[in-house]
Amino acid sequence: MFAEYLQHLIYGYYPYLAGTVFLVGSLLRFDHGQYTWKAHSSQILSKKNMRLASNLFHVGILVIFFGHLFGMLTPHWMYGRFISAGDKQLLAIIIGGIAGAMVVIGGGMLLYRRLFNPRIKATSGAMDNLILALIVFQACLGMVTIIFSLGHLEGDVMLTLASWAQAIVFFNGGAANYLEEVSWIYKVHIFVGLTIIFLFPFTRLVHVWSIPLGYLGRNYQIVRKRG
């Protein structure tokens, strides 16, 4: 009875709590704390391996984000004519595995800098380290789920997880019921992901809202070197 209650609490109600805090918290943070609305770049303090680590991390994160967004929220009937659920899962394993490895390596390098580089450590807050560690841990969990997914390439589990996500986003009842028979690794992966969403407004991650789309249409700037 308690396990069933916990199941519905975490996978039926917690997503809406995390989503509400994500949206409302971001709005309040922008309205009341604009001086904290930035990424706090540490490249000026230490450039060693910064470009490699940052590029791996950010490219990997973007691929994973959009892969999950379209992969989980696209109904099966929209792509079923063109690709089977099993082939889609295999494609997700390959692309997600590469992107996940990029996040683990790049994020691990960035986390190491924050924990062991004296100059970076002095300018890093507890929440900076926590959210980065959670993201790297989440990427590691995602890599582990690949091992489980290789055991059932027919795509049924992927369809089940997608059904849960669509039930949450489109406010369909009984979303938590979809995860009753799903392996624990997927449940932990979902819980950590929801927790990252919950913590989002309280971290430097809010800077992702400020996508510099204006740079795409602005005029070229001529920069000349001195001398």
Beta strands, then each sheet from edge to edge (+ up, - down):
end
